[in-house]
């Protein structure tokens, strides 16, 4: 599939990810129980950092010119979260 076409799945994923990212700022308490185990120190800062990353990746998925980069960024982000979760077990 061409990167120029907006598949419904990509649009939905982009909107969901951007929405989740913004929610980190609107209702950070929702993310504290999930974030604290992976980022036990300065959890509030990490909630904001994660929200910023998720918002940027979600918007990146919605823009055809940045979609491929956003997909690679999402893979890196998942790795970053997983590494921190494993490190702080």
Secondary structure, 3 states (H helix, E strand, C coil): CCCCCCCHHHHHHHHHHHHHHHHHHHCCHHHHHHHHHHCCCCHHHHHHHHHHHHHHHHHHHHCHHHHHHHHHHHHHHHHHHHHHHHHCC
